[in-house]
Amino acid sequence: GAADLGPYRHYMQKEIFEQPRAIADTLEGVEGITPELFGDGAYSTFKAIDNVLILACGTSYYSGCVAKYWIEAIAKVPCQVEIASEYRYRESVPNPSTLIVTITQSGETADTLAALRHAQSLGMTHTLTICNVSTSAMVRECKHAYVTRAGAEIGVASTKAFTTQLAGLFLLTLALAQTKGRLSDAEEAAHIKAMRHLPAALQAVLALEPQVMAWAQEFASKENALFLGRGTHYPIALEGALKLKEITYIHAEAYAAGELKHGPLALVTSAMPVVTVAPNDQLLEKLKSNMQEVRARGGVLYVLADGDTKIESSEGINVIRMPEHYGVLSPILHVVPLQLLSYHTACARGTDVDKPRNLAKSVTVE
Ligand code: AGP
């Protein structure tokens, strides 16, 4: 009830602000990388597999999409991600050397459980879940698990479950990399250090709330929005668009920025806000030319830039600077302003933030 909301208006806002704690708890006790973080026997499982298939729904699917970039780039293990409800009903080619990874906050999502059982029925026995509920059916049915410690997530819109899933998936990436001989001690130490700093880094991002609220005032009157990102931030753009649809009922779409000219650019007018997730990585120069394409059509840009970029606010370009550049873990930070943008836009529109229409927290039936 209202008692445990503390200073917050809604569970969603409380859960967004709990993220530094949720990540700290999820990483607690992780002194170094070892496959046994995923349970007994994980080393022999990781030795035995030569590719990964991630199965999930909704926001959990998007965390899997981020993990695909990490797993291929860092562990050099081929990785596919599939929507659970598609996988369970299509004819696919089973591979006994596949590591099946399910991602689910609740551990009870019907489609994700059915996808796991489908994979098992096809002879795939190497199964692992990243799940937030230790007593769930998913944890019981998978051979290996990493239980995230987001704590109970009450808002229908997933926030802290997503960022803690990413933390768990990053550990999985490093454990796979280590088992495959692709993680030096120095790299391991650097990654652990960066992970340990995440709670403080998240706190600094949360302090951007007033700037995001100013954006939300402008979004409240819009009926459409476009989200752009590249690389690991393309799934972050997808997640930003899902959050906006879910709780504000504003139509939102996300595109990999390079796809803009292959169709969605036709939609861009001054009535179309374009949110751009723009970390200062090797794709920034390409992203800047995508932004020019938007500006040339009168589109108004809302840019989440890193502190060390030279992107400045100007006519039609609104910039919020992230406190620091965060390398491979940057998606965990860049999603937070997008969560806040949806939250405050929903508040401005007066929608039922924690219980959006037509949606259930866990989809336990088909
Ligand atoms: C996210 O905001 C959603 N409400 C939804 O997409 C959710 O992530 C999806 O239903 C999967 O749930 P799960 O993680 O409990 O399996």
Boltz pocket constraint, residues with backbone or C-beta under 6 A from the ligand:
constraints:
  - pocket:
      binder: B
      contacts: [[A, 57], [A, 58], [A, 59], [A, 60], [A, 103], [A, 104], [A, 105], [A, 106], [A, 107], [A, 108], [A, 109], [A, 112], [A, 156], [A, 157], [A, 158], [A, 159], [A, 246], [A, 360], [A, 361], [A, 362], [A, 363]]
      max_distance: 6.0
